Amino acid sequence: MKYLTIILLFITLSLNAQYQKRIDRIKIPEPVKVITLYTASIVLSAVADGLYDNGQKMQAHTLTALGTGLLLASPLFLNMDKDNFWWYLASYVSLRIALFDYTYNITRGLPLEYRGSTSLWDKTLNEFNPPSTMWHRSVFLTIGIVIPIKELK
């Protein structure tokens, strides 16, 4: 898996160097890049975890490498600076709270609101036992989308 991640990183660097002029002409807005990149990384990681738990380890490792590669390559695509780092982090965490569990449950074929008993996240949710997390997660999804639009231009 280490080698696949390294290969993907070098491919990304190479493509970035080759097509930088084209990307500069397109001018994709920063919020669109942030939301798309983070959502893709989170969904790939959640699907990979679901596949791994279903026994499809090879596909899971590939998707994990792709999700990690997207995060590692994000400084190449995003205009990050030290002043805005916390906004990027807040957006990523909010999107992860909103999307990861539902994507994982769909991949595993579990009920949408299913909570396990082994992960620290699930144990914490079970401890507080909110009635439905769908409303809470929609708030985090909204926050994860609004932060890039308002703060990362």
N, C-alpha and C positions, 0 to 999 in steps of 0.2 A: 504494500500500500504506500510505503514511503516513496518508492520509485515512481509510482503512478502520479503521486502528488507533485513530485519534482518535475516529471515530464510535462504535466499540465501547466506548471508554473512557467517553464521555459517556453512552451508553445504560446502561452498568453503574452509573455514578454516579447516574443518574436512577432506575433500578430500585431501587438500594440506598436512596435517600432515600424512595421511595414505599412500599417494603415492609419497612422497618426494624422496624416494630412487629410484623409477622407473624414475621419472622426472630427477633426477641427472644423471642417466645412459644414458638417451636419448640425452641430451645436445642440445636442440633446440637453434639455434643462436638467440641472443638478437634482431637483427633487424626483424627477422621473428615473434617473439613474440610481439614486439611493433606494427608492421603493422597489424597483425591479430587481436590483442586485441582491438586496437583503431578503426579499420574498423568495427569490429563486434559491438562495442558499439555505434558508430555513426549510422550505418545502423539500429540497433534495435531502437534507439531513433527516427530516422526519420520515420520509419514505424509506431512506436507507435503514433507519432504526426499525421500522416496521418489517421490512424485508428480512433483516437480520434475525429478528425474533420469530419470523415464520420459517427460518431455516435456509433462506436464499442468500447465503453469505457472500458469494462472488459478486452478485449484482449490488448487494448492500455496500461492499467495500468500494466498488466503482462509484456509486452515488455519493458515498461519504467523501471520497477524494474530490469529486466534482464540486460538492458543496464547500469543502474546505478551500479548494482552489479558487472559488469565487471570492471568498472572504480574503484570502491572501492577495488576490489580484485587485481588490477594491481600491487601494491607493493609486493604482495605475489609471483607473477610470474616474474616480471621484476627486474633486478638488478639496481634499482634506487639509486643514491646518490645525494648529494647536488650540486656537481659540474656539473652534467649532467641534472639537473632538467629542465633547460630552453630548452634543445634540445628535451626532451620529450614533453614539452608544445608546442613548435613550430611545432613539427610533428603532434600532435593532432589537433591543430588549422588549419594547412594546410589541413589535411585530412578532417576535418569537413567542411571547405569552399568548398572543391572539391566534397564531396559526399552527404552532407545532403539535399540540395535543390532538386537535381535530384531524390534521393530516395523518398523524400516526394512527389514530383510531380508524380512519377510513382505509388506510393501507392494510391494517390487520383485520378488517371486517368486523370491528367491534362497534357497539353503539357509540354515537357521537359524544355523549356526555360521560362515557366510561372513564373511571379513575382506577388505576391499579393500586397496588399496596407495597411496591418495592422501591420506586424512585423517591428521592427526597421531595421533589415537587408534588407528586401525588400524595405522599404522606402529609405534607403541609396542607394541601387542599382538603384532604379528608379530615384533618384536625379542625379546620375552620368550618367545614361542611356547608358551603354556601348552597342555597336552594337550586340555582341554575347558573352555570358559569357562562352561558351564552351571552347574556347581557353584559357581564363584566368584560368578556373577551372582545365584544364589539367596541367597548370603550377603548380598550388597548389598541385595537386595530385603527380606530379613528385617531388616537394619539400618535401611533406609528406613522400614519400618513400625513397628519397635519404638521408635525415637527419639521420634516424636510421642506414642505411647502412654505411654511412661515419663516423658518430659521436658516435654511441652507439654500441660498440662491446663488 
